[in-house]
Amino acid sequence: MLRKIAFLLLVLLQIDTGVSADTPCPAGLVRINASRGHLSDQGTGALVDGGWVLTASHVVRDGGNVSCSMTDGRSIPCTVVYMDRVIDLAILRLLEPTDIKPIPFATKLPSIDETVTTWGFGAGTLKKTSGALRGYVSSRSQRPLDTYRIRGATRQGDSGAPILNNAGELIGIVWGSDGLDHYGSRLPYILLALHKFALLEKVTGNNMFNQGK
């Protein structure tokens, strides 16, 4: 896993990829269900290589029971193994195996004004949102430009949704919307979080890490 993530980071800025005319709903799309007592929250996630599920950290930050509804109809329990609150990213581990095809990582960053696509389960229904990449912003003051700004609003429940290029490859994870545009963590920062998690797990054997405040 470490070698693959490192390789993707190296080639991300230099390898071109083919594109298709449309972006179909990926098999690796996941609906996140989190419950704690009488409280519940729902979001969206992305199954990626290695059997991990990526989502927004605020979807699962309150803990409790977390499960993933898969596109094959199964509901699989999972555990939160890593949270980075700075870029609003969480990594989940499925507690049962799945044969569903994961969403591949892109090997090329999107260009400004390129049309990208988000699939999410906001409002309890599956919806595709496509819009032009407007630019990059910072998730917090004095932070690098770690966030995409994309034209078009997403809904409550779309948090954690995969942002895809026209080849159906993952370029980011949605974390919010202002009613006009939506925002998501950029792929290089997601890969760095995965790399950091893999290193920490290998060294310490722990299964839960929190970064940021």
Secondary structure, DSSP 8 states (H G I E B T S, - for coil): -HHHHHHHHHHTTT------S-----TTEEEEEEEETTEEEEEEEEEETTTEEEE-HHHHTT-SEEEEE-TTS-EEEEEEEEEETTTTEEEEEESS------B-B-SS---TT-EEEEEE-GGGS-EEEEEEEEEEE-SSTT--S-EEEEES---TT-TT-EEE-TTS-EEEEEEEE-SSEEEEEEHHHHHHHHHHHHHHHHHH--S-EEE--
